[in-house]
């Protein structure tokens, strides 16, 4: 039975809500096992006991089986409504033991947070809580989610290894840094936690503190504690999860103003060049916090704004990939080449298009905002002279990267249609791509038809489209400043939006002789 059908059935038969079968199972037991979060919520709201016990001693929370996000919602609902995570069934298993075996390898942080929230709701002492966690063989790093240093301290005194790690090398200290718990970090260091513990994926405790401190101030205190005990922000550490070589590089890529300022004051090296030839300028170009770029500017450490990495990337490539238009404006004003090519001939425009079409690269929660920024970046690049007729060493054009996504393909098609009308020419590769998809072809043809209509309008007062296109910036500025011509366009052309964008984008700038 579907969720909606089940709820409708209960509404039509309210007596069935409290039904208990011969084995003591309520509908809440069955809904929890099926992962039907809406039915679970409906039954709880209608008075079904969240801690009802069947003939096997199982409560609804013990019926949950490993699965997708539906199961997470069910567990969250049950714990929020007071499910007893310490209750044991006839086999001696409670929720702590059950979920350690089934869920913890899949989602340590989420599981620890939810179950420890359930523990905090129980009227038990810290020593009872520590005993329960130890009985269930919970590692200290997961018990940190109780947010009670006293419980952590008791578990250590009971014999738990303070430096125990999981398969990825994550220890209690690294976990405490991740959840920004200053008290727990101080306690673990006091109890002998290895300050130099590191993972291949996330780096050391300082790296994790940098990443967890994008929001909030707690991580500043944690970073201070860690550096006071010998951690170096410039230490070369592998970070397979992030494209950085040191904690300070992580801060330049992702950190906020406070984090970067603190690390610079603590010895962060802004002149460092990494193994890929990237400088601080390359990394800061990716950072969405414009204040980090301002910190770099004030430091006067950038001597060449068009500096290239070993692959030939300049800072514009990094800004284009992240859709960072605010930084792009600073780069442009300081002379970074907007059409700089990598060793493989890839331009910043192509990087922005690749980033937009790489929908699986960005985290799902950040994807909409990043894609919106990337569209603004693509428009910014085109408005400031990025060429749509460039080719990589493999013969790829910007349209080669964009044609699968009509949102960005339309932006390029408008430019290419302009080239077609002005007889500048569109490459055979681009024409092949355009005519390979009906949607691309139809939009391109509609643009060219409208442009022919525009060309036929006698509103230029002696300035032909060709002169506008190939003329100087001064000619362009004089032409667009003429209010009479603008008014004539608006009156004589029914749909001026396409042309307005083209004119305001300064097409002449990208195809000057």
One Martini backbone bead per residue (centre of mass of N, CA, C, O) as a GRO file, in nm:
protein
  513
    1UNK     BB    1   0.096   0.037   0.023
    2UNK     BB    2   0.071   0.352  -0.011
    3UNK     BB    3   0.101   0.628   0.169
    4UNK     BB    4  -0.163   0.771   0.082
    5UNK     BB    5  -0.345   0.519   0.113
    6UNK     BB    6  -0.294   0.468   0.414
    7UNK     BB    7  -0.397   0.738   0.522
    8UNK     BB    8  -0.679   0.716   0.399
    9UNK     BB    9  -0.757   0.458   0.550
   10UNK     BB   10  -0.731   0.577   0.838
   11UNK     BB   11  -0.940   0.804   0.798
   12UNK     BB   12  -1.176   0.593   0.733
   13UNK     BB   13  -1.028   0.399   0.979
   14UNK     BB   14  -0.958   0.490   1.294
   15UNK     BB   15  -0.946   0.209   1.448
   16UNK     BB   16  -0.678   0.102   1.295
   17UNK     BB   17  -0.448   0.264   1.430
   18UNK     BB   18  -0.452   0.066   1.708
   19UNK     BB   19  -0.353  -0.186   1.587
   20UNK     BB   20  -0.286  -0.536   1.692
   21UNK     BB   21  -0.127  -0.811   1.647
   22UNK     BB   22  -0.034  -1.135   1.742
   23UNK     BB   23   0.284  -1.010   1.774
   24UNK     BB   24   0.250  -0.688   1.857
   25UNK     BB   25   0.215  -0.529   1.603
   26UNK     BB   26   0.211  -0.225   1.475
   27UNK     BB   27   0.187   0.005   1.232
   28UNK     BB   28   0.457   0.134   1.319
   29UNK     BB   29   0.636  -0.108   1.272
   30UNK     BB   30   0.573  -0.138   0.966
   31UNK     BB   31   0.649   0.151   0.874
   32UNK     BB   32   0.943   0.142   0.972
   33UNK     BB   33   1.032  -0.101   0.796
   34UNK     BB   34   0.938   0.053   0.518
   35UNK     BB   35   1.000   0.375   0.536
   36UNK     BB   36   0.726   0.543   0.615
   37UNK     BB   37   0.730   0.860   0.717
   38UNK     BB   38   0.436   0.962   0.689
   39UNK     BB   39   0.303   0.733   0.849
   40UNK     BB   40   0.463   0.765   1.106
   41UNK     BB   41   0.371   1.054   1.166
   42UNK     BB   42   0.068   0.997   1.171
   43UNK     BB   43   0.067   0.786   1.403
   44UNK     BB   44   0.197   0.959   1.621
   45UNK     BB   45  -0.019   1.194   1.604
   46UNK     BB   46  -0.245   0.946   1.679
   47UNK     BB   47  -0.108   0.782   1.947
   48UNK     BB   48   0.116   0.598   1.886
   49UNK     BB   49   0.350   0.413   2.033
   50UNK     BB   50   0.698   0.454   2.008
   51UNK     BB   51   0.743   0.204   2.250
   52UNK     BB   52   0.624  -0.039   2.138
   53UNK     BB   53   0.593  -0.392   2.219
   54UNK     BB   54   0.658  -0.690   2.108
   55UNK     BB   55   0.709  -1.036   2.136
   56UNK     BB   56   1.036  -0.968   2.076
   57UNK     BB   57   1.098  -0.664   2.196
   58UNK     BB   58   1.021  -0.467   1.971
   59UNK     BB   59   1.057  -0.160   1.853
   60UNK     BB   60   1.026   0.047   1.593
   61UNK     BB   61   1.339   0.118   1.582
   62UNK     BB   62   1.415  -0.202   1.548
   63UNK     BB   63   1.281  -0.218   1.241
   64UNK     BB   64   1.500  -0.080   1.112
   65UNK     BB   65   1.657  -0.071   0.794
   66UNK     BB   66   1.870  -0.056   0.564
   67UNK     BB   67   1.897   0.246   0.350
   68UNK     BB   68   1.779   0.525   0.267
   69UNK     BB   69   1.654   0.837   0.345
   70UNK     BB   70   1.394   0.724   0.464
   71UNK     BB   71   1.525   0.598   0.719
   72UNK     BB   72   1.625   0.860   0.839
   73UNK     BB   73   1.348   0.988   0.883
   74UNK     BB   74   1.241   0.775   1.075
   75UNK     BB   75   1.453   0.801   1.298
   76UNK     BB   76   1.411   1.099   1.350
   77UNK     BB   77   1.116   1.079   1.439
   78UNK     BB   78   1.144   0.875   1.673
   79UNK     BB   79   1.349   1.036   1.843
   80UNK     BB   80   1.189   1.304   1.861
   81UNK     BB   81   0.939   1.129   2.007
   82UNK     BB   82   1.104   0.922   2.225
   83UNK     BB   83   1.285   0.700   2.160
   84UNK     BB   84   1.432   0.416   2.303
   85UNK     BB   85   1.777   0.337   2.261
   86UNK     BB   86   1.809   0.123   2.524
   87UNK     BB   87   1.624  -0.084   2.441
   88UNK     BB   88   1.580  -0.437   2.477
   89UNK     BB   89   1.552  -0.726   2.339
   90UNK     BB   90   1.554  -1.072   2.350
   91UNK     BB   91   1.862  -1.049   2.219
   92UNK     BB   92   2.005  -0.780   2.345
   93UNK     BB   93   1.905  -0.544   2.149
   94UNK     BB   94   1.969  -0.219   2.065
   95UNK     BB   95   2.000   0.070   1.891
   96UNK     BB   96   2.302   0.100   1.932
   97UNK     BB   97   2.380  -0.181   1.821
   98UNK     BB   98   2.224  -0.193   1.555
   99UNK     BB   99   2.345   0.074   1.421
  100UNK     BB  100   2.640   0.006   1.435
  101UNK     BB  101   2.614  -0.233   1.227
  102UNK     BB  102   2.432  -0.089   0.991
  103UNK     BB  103   2.503   0.243   0.976
  104UNK     BB  104   2.789   0.350   1.052
  105UNK     BB  105   2.948   0.282   0.782
  106UNK     BB  106   2.762   0.493   0.616
  107UNK     BB  107   2.681   0.728   0.867
  108UNK     BB  108   2.831   0.854   1.122
  109UNK     BB  109   2.737   1.144   1.178
  110UNK     BB  110   2.435   1.116   1.161
  111UNK     BB  111   2.401   0.889   1.367
  112UNK     BB  112   2.535   1.017   1.612
  113UNK     BB  113   2.351   1.264   1.634
  114UNK     BB  114   2.072   1.122   1.669
  115UNK     BB  115   2.128   0.920   1.904
  116UNK     BB  116   2.246   1.129   2.105
  117UNK     BB  117   1.986   1.284   2.124
  118UNK     BB  118   1.832   1.049   2.255
  119UNK     BB  119   2.012   1.029   2.508
  120UNK     BB  120   1.964   1.324   2.618
  121UNK     BB  121   1.649   1.264   2.675
  122UNK     BB  122   1.740   1.096   2.899
  123UNK     BB  123   1.722   0.998   3.250
  124UNK     BB  124   2.061   1.003   3.273
  125UNK     BB  125   2.369   0.957   3.349
  126UNK     BB  126   2.689   0.983   3.243
  127UNK     BB  127   2.777   0.694   3.327
  128UNK     BB  128   2.543   0.551   3.184
  129UNK     BB  129   2.606   0.654   2.902
  130UNK     BB  130   2.894   0.543   2.880
  131UNK     BB  131   2.815   0.246   2.927
  132UNK     BB  132   2.628   0.212   2.683
  133UNK     BB  133   2.838   0.283   2.465
  134UNK     BB  134   3.041   0.059   2.544
  135UNK     BB  135   2.853  -0.184   2.509
  136UNK     BB  136   2.805  -0.097   2.194
  137UNK     BB  137   3.091  -0.016   2.076
  138UNK     BB  138   3.156   0.281   2.086
  139UNK     BB  139   3.332   0.521   1.973
  140UNK     BB  140   3.445   0.824   2.065
  141UNK     BB  141   3.385   0.983   1.800
  142UNK     BB  142   3.068   0.927   1.834
  143UNK     BB  143   3.024   1.028   2.136
  144UNK     BB  144   3.064   1.337   2.082
  145UNK     BB  145   2.749   1.391   2.018
  146UNK     BB  146   2.666   1.451   2.317
  147UNK     BB  147   2.822   1.711   2.419
  148UNK     BB  148   2.994   1.552   2.659
  149UNK     BB  149   3.293   1.553   2.812
  150UNK     BB  150   3.231   1.362   3.050
  151UNK     BB  151   3.171   1.112   2.876
  152UNK     BB  152   3.440   1.097   2.732
  153UNK     BB  153   3.613   1.074   2.990
  154UNK     BB  154   3.485   0.811   3.094
  155UNK     BB  155   3.562   0.632   2.850
  156UNK     BB  156   3.866   0.662   2.887
  157UNK     BB  157   3.871   0.550   3.183
  158UNK     BB  158   3.744   0.265   3.077
  159UNK     BB  159   3.961   0.217   2.806
  160UNK     BB  160   3.946   0.394   2.573
  161UNK     BB  161   4.086   0.484   2.275
  162UNK     BB  162   4.185   0.805   2.183
  163UNK     BB  163   4.336   0.691   1.891
  164UNK     BB  164   4.115   0.574   1.748
  165UNK     BB  165   4.030   0.442   1.421
  166UNK     BB  166   3.924   0.424   1.120
  167UNK     BB  167   3.966   0.331   0.792
  168UNK     BB  168   4.039   0.657   0.731
  169UNK     BB  169   4.175   0.783   1.009
  170UNK     BB  170   3.950   0.869   1.208
  171UNK     BB  171   3.948   1.052   1.493
  172UNK     BB  172   3.843   1.215   1.769
  173UNK     BB  173   3.990   1.481   1.709
  174UNK     BB  174   3.886   1.518   1.419
  175UNK     BB  175   3.587   1.516   1.497
  176UNK     BB  176   3.592   1.759   1.691
  177UNK     BB  177   3.682   1.959   1.470
  178UNK     BB  178   3.433   1.914   1.281
  179UNK     BB  179   3.216   2.005   1.526
  180UNK     BB  180   3.331   2.247   1.692
  181UNK     BB  181   3.458   2.129   1.985
  182UNK     BB  182   3.649   2.272   2.213
  183UNK     BB  183   3.622   2.098   2.470
  184UNK     BB  184   3.694   1.827   2.334
  185UNK     BB  185   3.969   1.902   2.226
  186UNK     BB  186   4.100   1.972   2.498
  187UNK     BB  187   4.054   1.695   2.628
  188UNK     BB  188   4.204   1.512   2.421
  189UNK     BB  189   4.477   1.645   2.453
  190UNK     BB  190   4.500   1.592   2.759
  191UNK     BB  191   4.456   1.261   2.698
  192UNK     BB  192   4.665   1.206   2.435
  193UNK     BB  193   4.616   1.303   2.165
  194UNK     BB  194   4.710   1.292   1.835
  195UNK     BB  195   4.800   1.582   1.675
  196UNK     BB  196   4.923   1.426   1.393
  197UNK     BB  197   4.681   1.318   1.288
  198UNK     BB  198   4.591   1.164   0.967
  199UNK     BB  199   4.438   1.187   0.647
  200UNK     BB  200   4.413   1.140   0.312
  201UNK     BB  201   4.139   1.293   0.265
  202UNK     BB  202   4.145   1.547   0.512
  203UNK     BB  203   4.388   1.537   0.685
  204UNK     BB  204   4.418   1.724   0.952
  205UNK     BB  205   4.292   1.901   1.212
  206UNK     BB  206   4.341   2.176   1.073
  207UNK     BB  207   4.195   2.118   0.810
  208UNK     BB  208   3.919   2.054   0.940
  209UNK     BB  209   3.885   2.327   1.084
  210UNK     BB  210   3.877   2.496   0.829
  211UNK     BB  211   3.625   2.356   0.696
  212UNK     BB  212   3.429   2.387   0.955
  213UNK     BB  213   3.488   2.725   0.964
  214UNK     BB  214   3.318   2.883   0.750
  215UNK     BB  215   3.128   2.886   0.999
  216UNK     BB  216   3.214   3.060   1.250
  217UNK     BB  217   3.444   3.076   1.557
  218UNK     BB  218   3.539   2.806   1.686
  219UNK     BB  219   3.782   2.730   1.492
  220UNK     BB  220   3.984   2.941   1.589
  221UNK     BB  221   4.036   2.811   1.863
  222UNK     BB  222   4.124   2.539   1.754
  223UNK     BB  223   4.360   2.637   1.578
  224UNK     BB  224   4.516   2.760   1.812
  225UNK     BB  225   4.558   2.499   1.974
  226UNK     BB  226   4.706   2.340   1.748
  227UNK     BB  227   4.943   2.548   1.695
  228UNK     BB  228   5.049   2.552   1.992
  229UNK     BB  229   5.120   2.220   1.934
  230UNK     BB  230   5.266   2.232   1.615
  231UNK     BB  231   5.092   2.315   1.388
  232UNK     BB  232   5.118   2.376   1.031
  233UNK     BB  233   4.972   2.559   0.773
  234UNK     BB  234   5.224   2.469   0.556
  235UNK     BB  235   5.184   2.177   0.557
  236UNK     BB  236   5.232   1.894   0.372
  237UNK     BB  237   4.914   1.750   0.275
  238UNK     BB  238   4.702   1.519   0.191
  239UNK     BB  239   4.389   1.593  -0.020
  240UNK     BB  240   4.160   1.412  -0.185
  241UNK     BB  241   3.897   1.586  -0.128
  242UNK     BB  242   4.098   1.824  -0.186
  243UNK     BB  243   4.261   2.084  -0.385
  244UNK     BB  244   4.517   2.052  -0.163
  245UNK     BB  245   4.839   2.080   0.043
  246UNK     BB  246   4.723   2.269   0.276
  247UNK     BB  247   4.558   2.439   0.515
  248UNK     BB  248   4.601   2.718   0.379
  249UNK     BB  249   4.489   2.641   0.102
  250UNK     BB  250   4.208   2.579   0.204
  251UNK     BB  251   4.149   2.867   0.298
  252UNK     BB  252   4.177   3.001   0.017
  253UNK     BB  253   3.944   2.832  -0.112
  254UNK     BB  254   3.711   2.825   0.156
  255UNK     BB  255   3.757   3.046   0.339
  256UNK     BB  256   3.719   3.303   0.542
  257UNK     BB  257   3.826   3.595   0.656
  258UNK     BB  258   3.903   3.508   0.946
  259UNK     BB  259   4.071   3.259   0.875
  260UNK     BB  260   4.282   3.392   0.690
  261UNK     BB  261   4.383   3.610   0.882
  262UNK     BB  262   4.477   3.418   1.103
  263UNK     BB  263   4.683   3.254   0.926
  264UNK     BB  264   4.857   3.489   0.838
  265UNK     BB  265   4.935   3.572   1.132
  266UNK     BB  266   5.046   3.253   1.171
  267UNK     BB  267   5.221   3.205   0.875
  268UNK     BB  268   5.096   3.222   0.610
  269UNK     BB  269   5.192   3.153   0.268
  270UNK     BB  270   5.147   3.372  -0.012
  271UNK     BB  271   5.420   3.264  -0.192
  272UNK     BB  272   5.328   2.993  -0.256
  273UNK     BB  273   5.418   2.705  -0.463
  274UNK     BB  274   5.295   2.440  -0.592
  275UNK     BB  275   5.314   2.133  -0.767
  276UNK     BB  276   5.121   2.292  -1.002
  277UNK     BB  277   5.188   2.616  -0.995
  278UNK     BB  278   5.018   2.739  -0.774
  279UNK     BB  279   4.887   3.019  -0.638
  280UNK     BB  280   4.711   3.224  -0.439
  281UNK     BB  281   4.551   3.346  -0.675
  282UNK     BB  282   4.421   3.089  -0.782
  283UNK     BB  283   4.267   3.011  -0.518
  284UNK     BB  284   4.112   3.278  -0.457
  285UNK     BB  285   3.941   3.273  -0.723
  286UNK     BB  286   3.742   3.047  -0.588
  287UNK     BB  287   3.653   3.230  -0.371
  288UNK     BB  288   3.342   3.368  -0.250
  289UNK     BB  289   3.515   3.561  -0.071
  290UNK     BB  290   3.612   3.880  -0.139
  291UNK     BB  291   3.793   3.939   0.116
  292UNK     BB  292   4.025   3.750   0.039
  293UNK     BB  293   4.121   3.917  -0.202
  294UNK     BB  294   4.177   4.173  -0.035
  295UNK     BB  295   4.402   4.049   0.131
  296UNK     BB  296   4.590   3.993  -0.109
  297UNK     BB  297   4.616   4.284  -0.208
  298UNK     BB  298   4.731   4.407   0.064
  299UNK     BB  299   5.001   4.225   0.063
  300UNK     BB  300   5.174   4.256  -0.207
  301UNK     BB  301   5.234   3.948  -0.354
  302UNK     BB  302   5.137   4.036  -0.640
  303UNK     BB  303   5.319   4.063  -0.953
  304UNK     BB  304   5.143   3.850  -1.139
  305UNK     BB  305   4.816   3.834  -1.275
  306UNK     BB  306   4.914   3.612  -1.521
  307UNK     BB  307   4.983   3.368  -1.384
  308UNK     BB  308   5.100   3.032  -1.433
  309UNK     BB  309   5.063   2.721  -1.442
  310UNK     BB  310   5.181   2.422  -1.558
  311UNK     BB  311   4.898   2.412  -1.742
  312UNK     BB  312   4.821   2.733  -1.805
  313UNK     BB  313   4.672   2.860  -1.569
  314UNK     BB  314   4.476   3.113  -1.467
  315UNK     BB  315   4.267   3.287  -1.260
  316UNK     BB  316   4.025   3.282  -1.459
  317UNK     BB  317   3.977   2.978  -1.457
  318UNK     BB  318   3.895   2.962  -1.157
  319UNK     BB  319   3.665   3.171  -1.160
  320UNK     BB  320   3.500   3.029  -1.382
  321UNK     BB  321   3.451   2.756  -1.240
  322UNK     BB  322   3.305   2.912  -0.977
  323UNK     BB  323   3.149   3.182  -1.058
  324UNK     BB  324   3.344   3.450  -0.990
  325UNK     BB  325   3.271   3.775  -1.064
  326UNK     BB  326   3.407   3.956  -0.855
  327UNK     BB  327   3.693   3.854  -0.912
  328UNK     BB  328   3.696   3.902  -1.219
  329UNK     BB  329   3.700   4.212  -1.201
  330UNK     BB  330   3.975   4.229  -1.061
  331UNK     BB  331   4.140   4.079  -1.273
  332UNK     BB  332   4.080   4.267  -1.511
  333UNK     BB  333   4.194   4.534  -1.373
  334UNK     BB  334   4.497   4.371  -1.347
  335UNK     BB  335   4.548   4.191  -1.635
  336UNK     BB  336   4.397   3.941  -1.673
  337UNK     BB  337   4.340   3.707  -1.907
  338UNK     BB  338   4.034   3.626  -2.058
  339UNK     BB  339   4.188   3.441  -2.311
  340UNK     BB  340   4.349   3.239  -2.175
  341UNK     BB  341   4.558   2.960  -2.233
  342UNK     BB  342   4.622   2.654  -2.211
  343UNK     BB  343   4.812   2.393  -2.314
  344UNK     BB  344   4.520   2.287  -2.452
  345UNK     BB  345   4.339   2.558  -2.525
  346UNK     BB  346   4.183   2.656  -2.270
  347UNK     BB  347   3.937   2.865  -2.170
  348UNK     BB  348   3.744   3.025  -1.942
  349UNK     BB  349   3.480   2.975  -2.093
  350UNK     BB  350   3.512   2.666  -2.102
  351UNK     BB  351   3.524   2.628  -1.797
  352UNK     BB  352   3.240   2.734  -1.733
  353UNK     BB  353   3.094   2.524  -1.912
  354UNK     BB  354   3.202   2.270  -1.774
  355UNK     BB  355   3.091   2.334  -1.493
  356UNK     BB  356   2.791   2.342  -1.572
  357UNK     BB  357   2.786   2.039  -1.700
  358UNK     BB  358   2.905   1.934  -1.413
  359UNK     BB  359   2.660   1.831  -1.211
  360UNK     BB  360   2.824   1.610  -1.022
  361UNK     BB  361   3.047   1.789  -0.883
  362UNK     BB  362   2.843   1.932  -0.718
  363UNK     BB  363   2.674   1.985  -0.459
  364UNK     BB  364   2.338   1.968  -0.427
  365UNK     BB  365   2.293   2.226  -0.236
  366UNK     BB  366   2.485   2.420  -0.436
  367UNK     BB  367   2.401   2.403  -0.738
  368UNK     BB  368   2.201   2.638  -0.800
  369UNK     BB  369   2.391   2.876  -0.722
  370UNK     BB  370   2.629   2.802  -0.909
  371UNK     BB  371   2.475   2.808  -1.180
  372UNK     BB  372   2.397   3.102  -1.162
  373UNK     BB  373   2.692   3.208  -1.151
  374UNK     BB  374   2.783   3.083  -1.424
  375UNK     BB  375   2.601   3.248  -1.605
  376UNK     BB  376   2.723   3.519  -1.521
  377UNK     BB  377   3.009   3.447  -1.614
  378UNK     BB  378   2.953   3.399  -1.912
  379UNK     BB  379   2.846   3.683  -1.963
  380UNK     BB  380   3.096   3.834  -1.870
  381UNK     BB  381   3.295   3.719  -2.076
  382UNK     BB  382   3.142   3.811  -2.330
  383UNK     BB  383   3.122   4.118  -2.258
  384UNK     BB  384   3.469   4.108  -2.235
  385UNK     BB  385   3.576   3.926  -2.509
  386UNK     BB  386   3.508   3.645  -2.537
  387UNK     BB  387   3.555   3.377  -2.746
  388UNK     BB  388   3.359   3.151  -2.967
  389UNK     BB  389   3.610   3.060  -3.189
  390UNK     BB  390   3.767   2.884  -3.022
  391UNK     BB  391   4.030   2.625  -2.997
  392UNK     BB  392   4.145   2.342  -2.917
  393UNK     BB  393   4.367   2.087  -2.970
  394UNK     BB  394   4.094   1.900  -3.025
  395UNK     BB  395   3.871   2.108  -3.159
  396UNK     BB  396   3.722   2.263  -2.940
  397UNK     BB  397   3.444   2.446  -2.862
  398UNK     BB  398   3.227   2.604  -2.666
  399UNK     BB  399   2.981   2.446  -2.787
  400UNK     BB  400   3.088   2.160  -2.710
  401UNK     BB  401   3.020   2.222  -2.392
  402UNK     BB  402   2.699   2.341  -2.428
  403UNK     BB  403   2.480   2.174  -2.606
  404UNK     BB  404   2.336   2.007  -2.361
  405UNK     BB  405   2.272   2.311  -2.250
  406UNK     BB  406   2.044   2.547  -2.329
  407UNK     BB  407   2.099   2.781  -2.138
  408UNK     BB  408   2.399   2.823  -2.262
  409UNK     BB  409   2.363   2.781  -2.567
  410UNK     BB  410   2.198   3.040  -2.627
  411UNK     BB  411   2.423   3.241  -2.573
  412UNK     BB  412   2.603   3.140  -2.813
  413UNK     BB  413   2.395   3.149  -3.048
  414UNK     BB  414   2.366   3.454  -3.058
  415UNK     BB  415   2.657   3.506  -3.144
  416UNK     BB  416   2.665   3.321  -3.399
  417UNK     BB  417   2.435   3.464  -3.549
  418UNK     BB  418   2.586   3.730  -3.577
  419UNK     BB  419   2.815   3.615  -3.749
  420UNK     BB  420   2.641   3.516  -3.983
  421UNK     BB  421   2.519   3.793  -4.070
  422UNK     BB  422   2.822   3.932  -4.090
  423UNK     BB  423   3.013   3.721  -4.239
  424UNK     BB  424   3.230   3.588  -4.046
  425UNK     BB  425   3.155   3.314  -3.940
  426UNK     BB  426   3.100   2.964  -3.892
  427UNK     BB  427   3.206   2.688  -3.800
  428UNK     BB  428   3.173   2.363  -3.892
  429UNK     BB  429   3.150   2.247  -3.607
  430UNK     BB  430   2.919   2.430  -3.509
  431UNK     BB  431   2.719   2.361  -3.736
  432UNK     BB  432   2.702   2.062  -3.670
  433UNK     BB  433   2.590   2.098  -3.386
  434UNK     BB  434   2.339   2.264  -3.454
  435UNK     BB  435   2.228   2.033  -3.673
  436UNK     BB  436   2.206   1.786  -3.453
  437UNK     BB  437   1.977   1.973  -3.318
  438UNK     BB  438   1.669   2.100  -3.321
  439UNK     BB  439   1.687   2.311  -3.093
  440UNK     BB  440   1.938   2.456  -3.197
  441UNK     BB  441   1.844   2.521  -3.484
  442UNK     BB  442   1.588   2.685  -3.416
  443UNK     BB  443   1.727   2.905  -3.249
  444UNK     BB  444   1.931   2.999  -3.459
  445UNK     BB  445   1.721   3.077  -3.679
  446UNK     BB  446   1.568   3.286  -3.506
  447UNK     BB  447   1.809   3.475  -3.468
  448UNK     BB  448   1.873   3.533  -3.767
  449UNK     BB  449   1.596   3.648  -3.839
  450UNK     BB  450   1.606   3.887  -3.639
  451UNK     BB  451   1.873   4.008  -3.751
  452UNK     BB  452   1.768   4.077  -4.031
  453UNK     BB  453   1.561   4.274  -3.926
  454UNK     BB  454   1.768   4.463  -3.802
  455UNK     BB  455   1.936   4.521  -4.061
  456UNK     BB  456   1.685   4.655  -4.216
  457UNK     BB  457   1.705   4.883  -4.029
  458UNK     BB  458   1.709   5.249  -4.060
  459UNK     BB  459   1.901   5.345  -3.761
  460UNK     BB  460   2.227   5.431  -3.794
  461UNK     BB  461   2.326   5.690  -3.929
  462UNK     BB  462   2.588   5.557  -4.108
  463UNK     BB  463   2.617   5.304  -3.920
  464UNK     BB  464   2.721   5.010  -3.964
  465UNK     BB  465   2.742   4.695  -3.845
  466UNK     BB  466   3.036   4.647  -3.929
  467UNK     BB  467   3.152   4.894  -3.785
  468UNK     BB  468   3.056   4.822  -3.507
  469UNK     BB  469   3.197   4.548  -3.488
  470UNK     BB  470   3.500   4.668  -3.593
  471UNK     BB  471   3.522   4.890  -3.418
  472UNK     BB  472   3.570   5.094  -3.182
  473UNK     BB  473   3.494   5.171  -2.863
  474UNK     BB  474   3.419   5.460  -2.930
  475UNK     BB  475   3.205   5.407  -3.145
  476UNK     BB  476   3.028   5.236  -2.964
  477UNK     BB  477   2.969   5.447  -2.746
  478UNK     BB  478   2.837   5.654  -2.936
  479UNK     BB  479   2.608   5.474  -3.041
  480UNK     BB  480   2.480   5.384  -2.758
  481UNK     BB  481   2.433   5.697  -2.665
  482UNK     BB  482   2.204   5.718  -2.873
  483UNK     BB  483   1.875   5.774  -2.808
  484UNK     BB  484   1.747   5.771  -3.091
  485UNK     BB  485   1.836   5.486  -3.168
  486UNK     BB  486   1.711   5.335  -2.934
  487UNK     BB  487   1.420   5.421  -2.993
  488UNK     BB  488   1.403   5.297  -3.274
  489UNK     BB  489   1.440   5.009  -3.190
  490UNK     BB  490   1.193   4.989  -2.995
  491UNK     BB  491   0.979   5.062  -3.225
  492UNK     BB  492   1.073   4.860  -3.482
  493UNK     BB  493   1.121   4.622  -3.270
  494UNK     BB  494   0.954   4.381  -3.112
  495UNK     BB  495   1.226   4.205  -3.030
  496UNK     BB  496   1.498   4.343  -2.847
  497UNK     BB  497   1.646   4.155  -2.642
  498UNK     BB  498   1.865   4.024  -2.812
  499UNK     BB  499   2.010   4.287  -2.909
  500UNK     BB  500   2.064   4.420  -2.644
  501UNK     BB  501   2.261   4.207  -2.542
  502UNK     BB  502   2.461   4.229  -2.776
  503UNK     BB  503   2.534   4.524  -2.748
  504UNK     BB  504   2.600   4.528  -2.435
  505UNK     BB  505   2.831   4.299  -2.482
  506UNK     BB  506   3.039   4.393  -2.688
  507UNK     BB  507   3.111   4.248  -2.967
  508UNK     BB  508   3.343   4.418  -3.089
  509UNK     BB  509   3.570   4.332  -2.883
  510UNK     BB  510   3.603   4.019  -2.996
  511UNK     BB  511   3.640   4.128  -3.332
  512UNK     BB  512   3.882   4.275  -3.374
  513UNK     BB  513   4.132   4.347  -3.605
   0.00000   0.00000   0.00000
